[in-house]
Structures are given as structure tokens and as C-alpha cells.
């Protein structure tokens, strides 16, 4: 009799432990980026704190980048004021279910941007070729700078 009671208690404990573990695994919050904080970090870092830049707005995102702003919650970024520098960053907070579409549109723009710089200043072209793009949660980003990898690590940690 005692063996049966102990077996039932052990079985219940196993079910509870597995259930709680599964709950935490399945409901683990996806990593995300606070685009305001990330933008502040990037804009206060070289080269963006040294360049004359223009803010990337939803209007620019649509007209210049070819990204459908119906899929965008928010955008923050900096692009060069004059076309002698290629360094830029853009952080796009995509609406639910549109991350892949926004990423695809940003990748298309990045390819066009690379083509644009391929016949111009070689050192700037190298920056564009070595850009860092990615997705964290619902944020799609692109960083073009000498230190793009370091900046990427800063905003995605």
C-alpha cells in the first residue's frame, strides 16, 4: 500500500515538473531589441556621432528604401546627408506577421545600395559589402560602418 502511494506521488511530481518545464520553454519570451535604446547606442557611436546625417523616417523608408510602411510599426535610423559616405543604420520594428516581408524588402534595398557604390568610392563600397543585417524578434536592422560587427553585437546582446 505504501509503495502504491509513493509511486502515485512520484508520478504526480514528475508530471508537475515536466508540465512546469514545458510551460517555461514554450512561453519563453523571444529576444527583442528596444529600437530607441539601440538607435541611441548607434547614433552615439562612431562613425554616426561624427557624420552629418539625416534621420530615416517612414516616408524615406517608403520612397527611398521601397519598404511598405503598412508593415512598419516604427523606424529609427541615420543615413549620410551627402553621398560621399555610405555609413548608415536602420532599425525597423515590423508589425506582427510582416518581419519576413520587411527583411526581404530591406535586403533588396541593400543589394541596390551595394550596386550604387560598386562604381564609386572603393572604401565605401567595401563598407556596404560588409554590412550587417539581421532580425531580432520583430526588429529588422541593417548597419553599414567600419565597425558594423561591433555595433551589431552592441545592439543584439
Helices and strands as residue ranges (DSSP letters): H 2-26, H 35-43, E 53-55, H 58-63, G 69-71, E 72-80, E 88-94, H 99-117, H 122-129, E 132-136, E 139-144, H 148-156
